[in-house]
Amino acid sequence: MKVLLRNPRREIEIPGPLSVTALLGRLELNREAVLVIRGDTLVPGDAMLGDDDSIEIRPVISGGAA
């Protein structure tokens, strides 16, 4: 699968199928610190990702009123 990572921006290829949780473990990313997106849809941690998927991983950004 093609994985686009943000911050810093880079693109890598990882063989599938893998669950979102397994992918993030392989990339040493904390599930609560990132969003996993397939197309325009957020993907839950137990979802399976196929070898032909294109995935984007973005850091979670929070903010609020002061």
DONULUM-990037 format. One record per residue (C-alpha): residue number from 1; x, y, z. Coordinates in steps of 0.1 Angstrom, whole numbers, plus 5000, padded with zeros to 4 digits. Layout:
N
+------+------+------+------+
| resi |    x |    y |    z |
+------+------+------+------+
|  NUM |    X |    Y |    Z |
...
+------+------+------+------+
//
This chain:
66
+------+------+------+------+
| resi |    x |    y |    z |
+------+------+------+------+
|    1 | 5000 | 5000 | 5000 |
|    2 | 5011 | 5036 | 4995 |
|    3 | 5013 | 5055 | 5027 |
|    4 | 5016 | 5093 | 5027 |
|    5 | 5029 | 5107 | 5060 |
|    6 | 5027 | 5143 | 5070 |
|    7 | 5051 | 5163 | 5092 |
|    8 | 5076 | 5157 | 5077 |
|    9 | 5060 | 5148 | 5044 |
|   10 | 5072 | 5116 | 5029 |
|   11 | 5057 | 5087 | 5010 |
|   12 | 5065 | 5050 | 5016 |
|   13 | 5053 | 5016 | 5003 |
|   14 | 5043 | 4989 | 5028 |
|   15 | 5030 | 4955 | 5018 |
|   16 | 4995 | 4946 | 5029 |
|   17 | 4971 | 4935 | 5040 |
|   18 | 4976 | 4950 | 5075 |
|   19 | 4952 | 4964 | 5101 |
|   20 | 4955 | 5001 | 5109 |
|   21 | 4969 | 4992 | 5144 |
|   22 | 4996 | 4969 | 5128 |
|   23 | 5005 | 4996 | 5103 |
|   24 | 5009 | 5022 | 5130 |
|   25 | 5029 | 4998 | 5151 |
|   26 | 5053 | 4991 | 5122 |
|   27 | 5057 | 5028 | 5117 |
|   28 | 5061 | 5034 | 5155 |
|   29 | 5032 | 5059 | 5156 |
|   30 | 5008 | 5064 | 5185 |
|   31 | 4972 | 5057 | 5174 |
|   32 | 4959 | 5086 | 5195 |
|   33 | 4984 | 5111 | 5179 |
|   34 | 4974 | 5105 | 5143 |
|   35 | 4945 | 5103 | 5119 |
|   36 | 4944 | 5075 | 5093 |
|   37 | 4925 | 5084 | 5061 |
|   38 | 4916 | 5063 | 5031 |
|   39 | 4902 | 5085 | 5003 |
|   40 | 4880 | 5110 | 5022 |
|   41 | 4872 | 5086 | 5051 |
|   42 | 4887 | 5082 | 5086 |
|   43 | 4897 | 5046 | 5091 |
|   44 | 4892 | 5029 | 5126 |
|   45 | 4921 | 5010 | 5142 |
|   46 | 4906 | 4975 | 5136 |
|   47 | 4900 | 4981 | 5098 |
|   48 | 4921 | 4961 | 5073 |
|   49 | 4941 | 4979 | 5047 |
|   50 | 4948 | 4962 | 5014 |
|   51 | 4979 | 4961 | 4993 |
|   52 | 4963 | 4984 | 4967 |
|   53 | 4951 | 5011 | 4992 |
|   54 | 4964 | 5046 | 4994 |
|   55 | 4965 | 5059 | 5030 |
|   56 | 4973 | 5093 | 5044 |
|   57 | 4985 | 5096 | 5080 |
|   58 | 4981 | 5131 | 5096 |
|   59 | 4990 | 5143 | 5130 |
|   60 | 4961 | 5152 | 5153 |
|   61 | 4960 | 5190 | 5158 |
|   62 | 4939 | 5204 | 5187 |
|   63 | 4931 | 5239 | 5196 |
|   64 | 4906 | 5259 | 5214 |
|   65 | 4896 | 5293 | 5227 |
|   66 | 4919 | 5310 | 5251 |
+------+------+------+------+
//
